[in-house]
Amino acid sequence: MLYDSSTKITKTLKNKQKKRLKKSEQSLRNMWNTIKRTNICIVGIIEGKEGEKGAERIFEEIVTENF
């Protein structure tokens, strides 16, 4: 009788540990996915400027503006 009770308790504790571990792993995955997500910035070119200055010049302006 005592053996059965201790076995049940042990199994219950192991199940709880497995669930806790899975939850921790999922939480870690979520944090990692959030950290590695890229920061996308969309920059537009005003119509008409490309023909006047050339694409290279506009690119240089955008780079100097952002960095």
MOPAC internal coordinates of N, CA, C and O (Angstrom, degrees):
PM7 1SCF
backbone

  N    0.0000 0     0.00 0     0.00 0    0    0    0
  C    1.4519 1     0.00 0     0.00 0    1    0    0
  C    1.5218 1   110.64 1     0.00 0    2    1    0
  O    1.2310 1   120.35 1   133.54 1    3    2    1
  N    1.3152 1   116.94 1   -46.46 1    3    2    1
  C    1.4570 1   121.10 1   179.84 1    5    3    2
  C    1.5295 1   110.46 1   -64.07 1    6    5    3
  O    1.2310 1   120.93 1   141.59 1    7    6    5
  N    1.3267 1   115.82 1   -38.41 1    7    6    5
  C    1.4686 1   120.93 1   179.28 1    9    7    6
  C    1.5236 1   110.84 1   -61.73 1   10    9    7
  O    1.2310 1   120.40 1   137.29 1   11   10    9
  N    1.3280 1   116.84 1   -42.71 1   11   10    9
  C    1.4597 1   121.88 1   179.91 1   13   11   10
  C    1.5263 1   110.79 1   -62.60 1   14   13   11
  O    1.2310 1   120.32 1   136.98 1   15   14   13
  N    1.3095 1   117.00 1   -43.02 1   15   14   13
  C    1.4675 1   121.46 1  -179.31 1   17   15   14
  C    1.5196 1   110.96 1   -64.92 1   18   17   15
  O    1.2310 1   120.53 1   135.25 1   19   18   17
  N    1.3351 1   116.60 1   -44.75 1   19   18   17
  C    1.4604 1   119.31 1  -178.72 1   21   19   18
  C    1.5344 1   110.76 1   -68.47 1   22   21   19
  O    1.2310 1   120.33 1   146.46 1   23   22   21
  N    1.3320 1   116.98 1   -33.54 1   23   22   21
  C    1.4610 1   120.94 1   177.26 1   25   23   22
  C    1.5264 1   110.36 1   -65.61 1   26   25   23
  O    1.2310 1   120.36 1   136.88 1   27   26   25
  N    1.3229 1   116.91 1   -43.12 1   27   26   25
  C    1.4623 1   121.28 1   178.77 1   29   27   26
  C    1.5300 1   110.72 1   -63.14 1   30   29   27
  O    1.2310 1   120.78 1   136.98 1   31   30   29
  N    1.3109 1   116.12 1   -43.02 1   31   30   29
  C    1.4618 1   120.93 1   180.00 1   33   31   30
  C    1.5336 1   109.94 1   -64.25 1   34   33   31
  O    1.2310 1   121.03 1   136.64 1   35   34   33
  N    1.3270 1   115.64 1   -43.36 1   35   34   33
  C    1.4640 1   120.41 1   179.22 1   37   35   34
  C    1.5236 1   110.80 1   -62.05 1   38   37   35
  O    1.2310 1   120.27 1   135.17 1   39   38   37
  N    1.3184 1   117.08 1   -44.83 1   39   38   37
  C    1.4666 1   121.13 1   178.91 1   41   39   38
  C    1.5304 1   110.82 1   -63.21 1   42   41   39
  O    1.2310 1   120.86 1   138.41 1   43   42   41
  N    1.3189 1   115.96 1   -41.59 1   43   42   41
  C    1.4557 1   120.39 1   179.06 1   45   43   42
  C    1.5246 1   110.91 1   -62.75 1   46   45   43
  O    1.2310 1   120.57 1   136.01 1   47   46   45
  N    1.3220 1   116.52 1   -43.99 1   47   46   45
  C    1.4615 1   120.78 1   179.01 1   49   47   46
  C    1.5318 1   111.20 1   -64.26 1   50   49   47
  O    1.2310 1   120.24 1   139.07 1   51   50   49
  N    1.3277 1   117.14 1   -40.93 1   51   50   49
  C    1.4622 1   120.56 1   178.60 1   53   51   50
  C    1.5226 1   110.80 1   -64.09 1   54   53   51
  O    1.2310 1   120.44 1   139.67 1   55   54   53
  N    1.3364 1   116.77 1   -40.33 1   55   54   53
  C    1.4602 1   120.37 1   177.84 1   57   55   54
  C    1.5242 1   111.06 1   -63.15 1   58   57   55
  O    1.2310 1   120.78 1   137.69 1   59   58   57
  N    1.3301 1   116.11 1   -42.31 1   59   58   57
  C    1.4579 1   120.36 1   178.84 1   61   59   58
  C    1.5303 1   110.82 1   -63.73 1   62   61   59
  O    1.2310 1   120.75 1   139.99 1   63   62   61
  N    1.3360 1   116.17 1   -40.01 1   63   62   61
  C    1.4621 1   120.17 1   178.81 1   65   63   62
  C    1.5280 1   110.69 1   -65.14 1   66   65   63
  O    1.2310 1   120.28 1   138.67 1   67   66   65
  N    1.3289 1   117.07 1   -41.33 1   67   66   65
  C    1.4631 1   120.92 1   178.49 1   69   67   66
  C    1.5205 1   110.66 1   -62.51 1   70   69   67
  O    1.2310 1   120.51 1   135.83 1   71   70   69
  N    1.3351 1   116.64 1   -44.17 1   71   70   69
  C    1.4610 1   120.84 1   179.59 1   73   71   70
  C    1.5342 1   110.49 1   -63.48 1   74   73   71
  O    1.2310 1   120.63 1   137.41 1   75   74   73
  N    1.3252 1   116.39 1   -42.59 1   75   74   73
  C    1.4688 1   121.18 1   179.58 1   77   75   74
  C    1.5300 1   110.54 1   -63.68 1   78   77   75
  O    1.2310 1   120.82 1   138.97 1   79   78   77
  N    1.3375 1   116.03 1   -41.03 1   79   78   77
  C    1.4585 1   121.06 1   179.10 1   81   79   78
  C    1.5307 1   110.78 1   -64.83 1   82   81   79
  O    1.2310 1   120.19 1   135.38 1   83   82   81
  N    1.3244 1   117.25 1   -44.62 1   83   82   81
  C    1.4634 1   120.69 1   178.03 1   85   83   82
  C    1.5239 1   111.04 1   -61.36 1   86   85   83
  O    1.2310 1   120.67 1   138.12 1   87   86   85
  N    1.3239 1   116.32 1   -41.88 1   87   86   85
  C    1.4579 1   120.52 1   179.65 1   89   87   86
  C    1.5364 1   110.62 1   -64.71 1   90   89   87
  O    1.2310 1   120.38 1   139.17 1   91   90   89
  N    1.3232 1   116.87 1   -40.83 1   91   90   89
  C    1.4611 1   121.46 1   178.48 1   93   91   90
  C    1.5305 1   111.08 1   -65.72 1   94   93   91
  O    1.2310 1   120.63 1   137.57 1   95   94   93
  N    1.3344 1   116.40 1   -42.43 1   95   94   93
  C    1.4643 1   120.11 1   178.47 1   97   95   94
  C    1.5226 1   111.02 1   -62.71 1   98   97   95
  O    1.2310 1   120.25 1   137.92 1   99   98   97
  N    1.3194 1   117.13 1   -42.08 1   99   98   97
  C    1.4692 1   121.12 1   179.10 1  101   99   98
  C    1.5226 1   110.51 1   -64.20 1  102  101   99
  O    1.2310 1   120.86 1   138.67 1  103  102  101
  N    1.3112 1   115.96 1   -41.33 1  103  102  101
  C    1.4621 1   120.08 1   178.51 1  105  103  102
  C    1.5285 1   110.71 1   -63.05 1  106  105  103
  O    1.2310 1   120.54 1   137.81 1  107  106  105
  N    1.3156 1   116.58 1   -42.19 1  107  106  105
  C    1.4606 1   121.15 1   177.93 1  109  107  106
  C    1.5269 1   111.01 1   -63.93 1  110  109  107
  O    1.2310 1   120.36 1   137.72 1  111  110  109
  N    1.3270 1   116.91 1   -42.28 1  111  110  109
  C    1.4723 1   120.50 1   176.78 1  113  111  110
  C    1.5231 1   110.85 1   -59.81 1  114  113  111
  O    1.2310 1   120.62 1   135.66 1  115  114  113
  N    1.3227 1   116.42 1   -44.34 1  115  114  113
  C    1.4657 1   120.24 1   179.85 1  117  115  114
  C    1.5255 1   111.47 1   -61.71 1  118  117  115
  O    1.2310 1   120.49 1   136.89 1  119  118  117
  N    1.3394 1   116.67 1   -43.11 1  119  118  117
  C    1.4659 1   119.87 1   178.53 1  121  119  118
  C    1.5165 1   110.78 1   -63.70 1  122  121  119
  O    1.2310 1   120.24 1   136.58 1  123  122  121
  N    1.3271 1   117.15 1   -43.42 1  123  122  121
  C    1.4639 1   121.01 1  -179.46 1  125  123  122
  C    1.5251 1   110.49 1   -62.96 1  126  125  123
  O    1.2310 1   120.19 1   136.61 1  127  126  125
  N    1.3344 1   117.24 1   -43.39 1  127  126  125
  C    1.4655 1   120.66 1   178.96 1  129  127  126
  C    1.5214 1   111.11 1   -62.54 1  130  129  127
  O    1.2310 1   120.53 1   143.53 1  131  130  129
  N    1.3186 1   116.60 1   -36.47 1  131  130  129
  C    1.4609 1   120.48 1   178.07 1  133  131  130
  C    1.5242 1   110.37 1   -67.39 1  134  133  131
  O    1.2310 1   120.25 1   139.01 1  135  134  133
  N    1.3166 1   117.13 1   -40.99 1  135  134  133
  C    1.4612 1   121.29 1  -177.97 1  137  135  134
  C    1.5211 1   111.43 1   -69.43 1  138  137  135
  O    1.2310 1   119.86 1   137.25 1  139  138  137
  N    1.3208 1   117.88 1   -42.75 1  139  138  137
  C    1.4625 1   120.09 1  -174.58 1  141  139  138
  C    1.5236 1   113.21 1   -81.98 1  142  141  139
  O    1.2310 1   120.01 1   172.32 1  143  142  141
  N    1.3230 1   117.58 1    -7.68 1  143  142  141
  C    1.4571 1   120.85 1   178.94 1  145  143  142
  C    1.5241 1   109.21 1   -61.68 1  146  145  143
  O    1.2310 1   120.05 1   -44.95 1  147  146  145
  N    1.3068 1   117.51 1   135.05 1  147  146  145
  C    1.4601 1   120.61 1  -177.08 1  149  147  146
  C    1.5205 1   111.05 1   -80.68 1  150  149  147
  O    1.2310 1   121.80 1   -27.43 1  151  150  149
  N    1.2938 1   114.17 1   152.57 1  151  150  149
  C    1.4530 1   121.46 1   177.55 1  153  151  150
  C    1.5197 1   107.46 1   -97.06 1  154  153  151
  O    1.2310 1   120.39 1   -70.99 1  155  154  153
  N    1.3131 1   116.86 1   109.01 1  155  154  153
  C    1.4643 1   121.48 1  -175.72 1  157  155  154
  C    1.5269 1   109.32 1   -96.95 1  158  157  155
  O    1.2310 1   121.59 1   -48.92 1  159  158  157
  N    1.3172 1   114.56 1   131.08 1  159  158  157
  C    1.4611 1   120.50 1   177.74 1  161  159  158
  C    1.5218 1   107.71 1  -124.50 1  162  161  159
  O    1.2310 1   120.20 1   -57.42 1  163  162  161
  N    1.3180 1   117.23 1   122.58 1  163  162  161
  C    1.4576 1   121.44 1  -179.60 1  165  163  162
  C    1.5172 1   108.33 1  -100.81 1  166  165  163
  O    1.2310 1   121.34 1   -54.22 1  167  166  165
  N    1.3188 1   115.05 1   125.78 1  167  166  165
  C    1.4547 1   120.84 1  -178.36 1  169  167  166
  C    1.5174 1   107.78 1  -116.57 1  170  169  167
  O    1.2310 1   120.64 1   -49.17 1  171  170  169
  N    1.3014 1   116.38 1   130.83 1  171  170  169
  C    1.4565 1   120.55 1   179.77 1  173  171  170
  C    1.5149 1   111.92 1  -101.37 1  174  173  171
  O    1.2310 1   121.15 1   -23.32 1  175  174  173
  N    1.3125 1   115.40 1   156.68 1  175  174  173
  C    1.4569 1   122.13 1   176.96 1  177  175  174
  C    1.5202 1   107.19 1  -110.57 1  178  177  175
  O    1.2310 1   120.98 1   -50.89 1  179  178  177
  N    1.3031 1   115.73 1   129.11 1  179  178  177
  C    1.4568 1   120.87 1   179.62 1  181  179  178
  C    1.5272 1   108.18 1   -70.60 1  182  181  179
  O    1.2310 1   121.09 1   -43.53 1  183  182  181
  N    1.3386 1   115.53 1   136.47 1  183  182  181
  C    1.4600 1   119.85 1  -179.05 1  185  183  182
  C    1.5201 1   110.47 1   -61.11 1  186  185  183
  O    1.2310 1   121.14 1   -39.08 1  187  186  185
  N    1.3068 1   115.43 1   140.92 1  187  186  185
  C    1.4551 1   120.08 1   177.83 1  189  187  186
  C    1.5127 1   113.06 1    95.34 1  190  189  187
  O    1.2310 1   119.57 1   147.44 1  191  190  189
  N    1.3066 1   118.43 1   -32.56 1  191  190  189
  C    1.4603 1   121.10 1  -179.00 1  193  191  190
  C    1.5184 1   111.51 1   -69.16 1  194  193  191
  O    1.2310 1   120.27 1   147.04 1  195  194  193
  N    1.3257 1   117.09 1   -32.96 1  195  194  193
  C    1.4564 1   120.22 1  -177.17 1  197  195  194
  C    1.5280 1   110.74 1   -62.87 1  198  197  195
  O    1.2310 1   120.43 1   137.70 1  199  198  197
  N    1.3040 1   116.79 1   -42.30 1  199  198  197
  C    1.4585 1   120.48 1  -179.59 1  201  199  198
  C    1.5169 1   112.17 1   -68.60 1  202  201  199
  O    1.2310 1   120.24 1   146.05 1  203  202  201
  N    1.3237 1   117.14 1   -33.95 1  203  202  201
  C    1.4609 1   121.24 1  -177.88 1  205  203  202
  C    1.5259 1   111.93 1   -73.53 1  206  205  203
  O    1.2310 1   120.17 1   133.10 1  207  206  205
  N    1.3236 1   117.29 1   -46.90 1  207  206  205
  C    1.4583 1   121.03 1  -170.84 1  209  207  206
  C    1.5229 1   113.67 1  -104.93 1  210  209  207
  O    1.2310 1   119.73 1   158.28 1  211  210  209
  N    1.2883 1   118.12 1   -21.72 1  211  210  209
  C    1.4569 1   120.78 1  -175.56 1  213  211  210
  C    1.5204 1   110.19 1    91.56 1  214  213  211
  O    1.2310 1   121.39 1   -29.00 1  215  214  213
  N    1.3120 1   114.94 1   151.00 1  215  214  213
  C    1.4683 1   120.60 1  -175.98 1  217  215  214
  C    1.5260 1   111.83 1   -64.15 1  218  217  215
  O    1.2310 1   120.01 1   143.69 1  219  218  217
  N    1.3292 1   117.59 1   -36.31 1  219  218  217
  C    1.4613 1   120.71 1  -178.42 1  221  219  218
  C    1.5275 1   111.07 1   -63.45 1  222  221  219
  O    1.2310 1   120.95 1   137.03 1  223  222  221
  N    1.3113 1   115.78 1   -42.97 1  223  222  221
  C    1.4779 1   121.27 1  -178.92 1  225  223  222
  C    1.5356 1   110.21 1   -64.19 1  226  225  223
  O    1.2310 1   120.58 1   137.07 1  227  226  225
  N    1.3199 1   116.50 1   -42.93 1  227  226  225
  C    1.4664 1   120.76 1   179.32 1  229  227  226
  C    1.5230 1   109.66 1   -63.93 1  230  229  227
  O    1.2310 1   120.65 1   138.25 1  231  230  229
  N    1.3344 1   116.36 1   -41.75 1  231  230  229
  C    1.4603 1   120.11 1   178.12 1  233  231  230
  C    1.5233 1   110.42 1   -60.87 1  234  233  231
  O    1.2310 1   119.93 1   135.64 1  235  234  233
  N    1.3184 1   117.74 1   -44.36 1  235  234  233
  C    1.4583 1   121.55 1   178.47 1  237  235  234
  C    1.5275 1   111.41 1   -61.12 1  238  237  235
  O    1.2310 1   120.00 1   139.23 1  239  238  237
  N    1.3058 1   117.61 1   -40.77 1  239  238  237
  C    1.4691 1   121.78 1   177.65 1  241  239  238
  C    1.5302 1   111.10 1   -62.60 1  242  241  239
  O    1.2310 1   120.86 1   136.70 1  243  242  241
  N    1.3169 1   115.97 1   -43.30 1  243  242  241
  C    1.4662 1   120.23 1  -179.18 1  245  243  242
  C    1.5266 1   109.74 1   -64.80 1  246  245  243
  O    1.2310 1   120.10 1   136.22 1  247  246  245
  N    1.3272 1   117.42 1   -43.78 1  247  246  245
  C    1.4547 1   120.83 1  -178.90 1  249  247  246
  C    1.5189 1   110.51 1   -63.92 1  250  249  247
  O    1.2310 1   119.62 1   134.51 1  251  250  249
  N    1.3279 1   118.33 1   -45.49 1  251  250  249
  C    1.4636 1   120.72 1  -179.85 1  253  251  250
  C    1.5158 1   111.70 1   -66.70 1  254  253  251
  O    1.2310 1   120.91 1   146.59 1  255  254  253
  N    1.3247 1   115.87 1   -33.41 1  255  254  253
  C    1.4581 1   121.40 1   178.79 1  257  255  254
  C    1.5390 1   111.61 1   -65.73 1  258  257  255
  O    1.2310 1   121.01 1   138.92 1  259  258  257
  N    1.3484 1   115.68 1   -41.08 1  259  258  257
  C    1.4670 1   120.76 1  -175.20 1  261  259  258
  C    1.5096 1   113.47 1   -87.89 1  262  261  259
  O    1.2310 1   120.17 1   157.77 1  263  262  261
  N    1.3306 1   117.28 1   -22.23 1  263  262  261
  C    1.4617 1   119.48 1  -177.92 1  265  263  262
  C    1.4903 1   108.29 1  -124.72 1  266  265  263
  O    1.2310 1   120.10 1   180.00 1  267  266  265

